[in-house]
Amino acid sequence: MLNKQSITVHDLPKEERPRERLKRFGAEALSQQELLAIIIGRGSPNKSVLTIAQDLLVKFKNIQTISQATVEELSQVEGIGEAKALQIKACFELARRQDLNKDVLLENYLENSKSVIELIQNQLKDKTKEHFKLIMLNTRNKVINIADISTGTLNASLVHPREVFIEAIKHHSCAVILVHNHPSGEAEPSNDDLKITKRLKEAGNIIGIEVLDHIIIGKDNYFSFKDNQLI
């Protein structure tokens, strides 16, 4: 029987290997260990890449601590040399810079559906799962926050008014815009999309937070409920 140390990625069925799973299901479906394994690339003579990734998580406890570790500290993990430590640091630095860019996004004033698309389309158009986002606005329609509400096929249980408006209330929003993508590439709303929009619009009216629009993003197109007089 293979022991933990000797198991390699190639010992796994092809469909269970991290890279194959990423291609089939998207990065969101992978565990932290699998994502780290892809960044590290390959194992050492004594350890598989998955074992090295697990050792990193055990040593540093969580992803945040790994991101804060120095190249020297990362290199102390068996199987992580300087080159792999630098790869890991570079990946976390890119993620950090993406977070910094959110501050730039929050300077936007949204005037119409086109301005919403310019703000958020690139974040959603190539996703392999449905992602539901909430754009929160102040009285001047300036973006004050963007929150991820759910991931997965939209239904009433995934997008409950409570989950949507708790974020809006927390950030003292005066209005919100709902946005989600269709991985199929088609932007036309489904019956569930219509029902969810009506429900959230009604909930917003009750608590005093206006739902200005619901925008569905396809591959190269979009659908605005407001532009089509459905909201």
SULBEL-V488961 format. One record per residue. PSI is psi in radians with two decimals (999 if undefined). Layout:
PSI  PSI
//
This chain:
2.49  2.38  3.01  -0.67  -0.56  -0.17  2.26  2.97  -0.61  -0.22  -0.31  2.64  2.53  -0.71  -0.23  -0.04  2.49  -0.78  -0.69  -0.71  -0.67  -0.76  -0.68  -0.70  -0.18  2.77  -0.51  -0.44  -0.21  2.62  2.91  -0.70  -0.77  -0.71  -0.75  -0.69  -0.68  -0.69  -0.77  -0.67  -1.05  2.79  -3.01  3.04  -0.47  -0.29  2.51  2.81  -0.57  -0.65  -0.70  -0.74  -0.73  -0.68  -0.66  -0.80  -0.65  -0.78  -0.78  -0.03  -0.73  2.99  -0.69  -0.76  -0.64  -0.74  -0.46  -0.17  2.61  2.91  -0.70  -0.75  -0.72  -0.66  -0.27  -0.27  2.23  2.23  -0.17  1.73  -3.03  -0.73  -0.77  -0.64  -0.68  -0.66  -0.78  -0.78  -0.69  -0.70  -0.78  -0.55  -0.67  -0.73  -0.70  -0.73  -0.57  -0.72  -0.67  -0.61  -0.35  -0.56  -0.61  -0.73  -0.64  -0.01  -0.06  2.48  2.15  2.03  -0.46  -3.13  -0.58  -0.70  -0.54  -0.78  -0.75  -0.56  -0.71  -0.17  -0.76  -0.37  -0.33  -0.41  -0.46  0.19  2.50  -0.13  2.82  2.29  2.27  2.11  2.68  2.10  2.13  2.40  2.70  -2.94  -0.35  0.23  0.50  2.40  2.20  -0.32  2.70  2.17  2.52  2.10  -0.76  2.80  2.25  3.01  2.20  2.30  3.07  -0.52  -0.57  -0.65  1.37  2.45  -0.64  -0.81  -0.59  -0.90  -0.28  -0.61  -0.77  -0.71  -0.72  -0.62  0.25  0.77  2.53  -0.44  2.82  2.76  2.26  2.40  2.31  2.88  2.76  1.87  -0.39  -0.34  -0.32  2.41  -0.13  2.40  2.51  3.03  -0.68  -0.68  -0.74  -0.75  -0.77  -0.74  -0.79  -0.76  -0.77  -0.63  -0.77  -0.73  -0.70  -0.69  -0.65  -0.73  -0.03  0.44  1.94  2.33  1.84  -0.60  2.80  2.10  2.27  2.24  2.16  -2.79  -0.91  0.37  3.07  2.87  2.19  2.16  -0.65  -0.81  -0.54  0.27  0.67  0.08  999
//
